[in-house]
Amino acid sequence: MTLTSNSCDFVRPAAELRIEVTPAARRHAQCPPEAESLKGVGNEAAVCAYEGKPGWLGAQVTGRVRDQAFLVRVSTSDRSMAPKVLQQKARDIAEQVAGILF
């Protein structure tokens, strides 16, 4: 686990989780406009694929709660995992993060 003032990284040999919270004025990576919008996960939340380490699968959720932007990234080296399953994991974590920020 690595902590900074605005992020937390959890790393295992086959999986990684990154959570970032920053002032909304300093928005970080965003999902493209065609990404799936998420209702009930803060404001302007969306889920999309994420390009992480070469050969890994990744999903991210970006959004905002009040004046705080958040990013949740989940990635794995397990190529047998369905992308929709990985996106659901990112969505579940983002719901928790957004709830804490409220």
Summary of the structure (lengths in Angstrom):
residues: 102
radius of gyration: 12.8
end to end distance: 24.6
largest distance: 37.6
contacts: 289
relative contact order: 0.22
helix: 22%
strand: 43%
